[in-house]
């Protein structure tokens, strides 16, 4: 599933806000192709921010993504988010 958001610069293409790959299509190379194409479409943007479930960090690292050290958040249920691996708890 892909949804789009409006670019702040009308000369830049509209980029997906969300992109999800069904589990039945994972490990087929499709996700890698989708990410590579989205990165290519993003050329000219100052940054790409990726939100993902814990676990596939190595996959995204191979595609050029680096861990952000500056992100902070407030979850409705922080204990649950910590248990799921979404927050560090520090």
N, C-alpha and C positions, 0 to 999 in steps of 0.2 A: 504494500500500500504506500502510495506517495501522495503527500499533500504539498501545495506550493504556498509560498509567501511572496509578497510583493517586494521587489528590490528597491532599496532606497535611491538607487540611481537608475533612471529609466533606460539608460544605455546598456546596463548589465542584464543578463538573462534572469528570469524568475527561477529561483532555486527551491528544491524541496525543503519543506519544514520537517517532515517525517518520512522515513523510508524503512519499511519493515519487510523482512524476507520470511516467508512461511517456513516452518521447520522441515517440511517435505522438500524444500528447494535448497536447504543449507548443505554445505559440503559438496556442491556441484560446480563451484567456480562462478556461479551467477552473482553471489554477493560481492565477490572481489571485483567483477566487471562493473557492477552497479556503483560501487564506491569509487573505482577508478574514473568512471565517466562523470560522476558528480564532482570529484576533485578537478577534473579537466574543465568542467563547466564553471567552476568557481574561480578560475584564474582571473586575476584582477581584483579579487576581494582581499581584504587585509587578513582575514582569518576564517577558518571553518571550525565551528564548535560541534563536537560529537558527544551525544549522550548515549550510553549503551549499558546493558546489564553487566554485572561483574562476570568476568571469565574470558571474553574474547579480546582482551587488551593486546595480546601477542599478534593476533590477526590484524588489528588496526595499526599496531606499531610497524609491521612489515609494509604497510601502505603509506607510511610517513607521518602518522599521528604521534604526538607526544603528550604525556600526562600534564594536565594543567595543575599548577600549584596554588592558584589564586581563587578557585571557586569555593563558595560557601552556600549553604542552603538551610532552610527550615522545613522539616517534614511534619505533617500532622501527627504521626506516630513515630518519633525518632527511634525508639527501641526496636520497632519492627524493621525500620530501614537499616539499622545497624545489624540486626540478625540476618537480613537478606544480603548484606555486603555492600549496600548503597552508600553508607556513611562510615567514617572511620571511628566515630565516637570520641575523638580527641578534640 
